[in-house]
Amino acid sequence: MHQIPAKMQEFLVLNIASVAGQILKLQRPSGDIPWHIGGKTDPWDLVAPCVSDHQ
């Protein structure tokens, strides 16, 4: 297994609570999650992961 350089390790830390909070801020009442603040939504973005798990 390869060692991850120390410089890159700091980017690998993921704060789940922070990420979930950002998603909750962006998510619209319809359930859509836009690509960015004020951005477009694409219903396929929510369907594709479900479909791909069953193929």
Secondary structure, 3 states (H helix, E strand, C coil): CCCCCHHHHHHHCCCHHHHHHHHHHHCCCCCCCCCCCCCCCCHHHHHHHHHHCCC
